[in-house]
């Protein structure tokens, strides 16, 4: 447990930040899951319409430091590739 005043304050701040980070990560996973289900069902039009919101969630998670830059780029690349593969079928 934190002993000094500064450590206690830092701990409180980290708990507050954790709430926002968990929420942002949950939004990220929900958006990606919704996109993947549309692609799996073969609904390419809906998946393509959902792509900007998925990219927005990924970019915000990257901006806030929840995921790293290369991870964000890799996720975006793989999502687009999966959509193109589903459309080609």
Buried (B, 14 or more C-beta within 10 A) or exposed (E): EEEEEEEEEEEEEEEEEEEEBEEBBEBBEEBBEBBBEBBEEEBBEBBBEBBEEBBEBBBBBBEEEBBEEEEBEEBBEEBBEBBEEBEEE
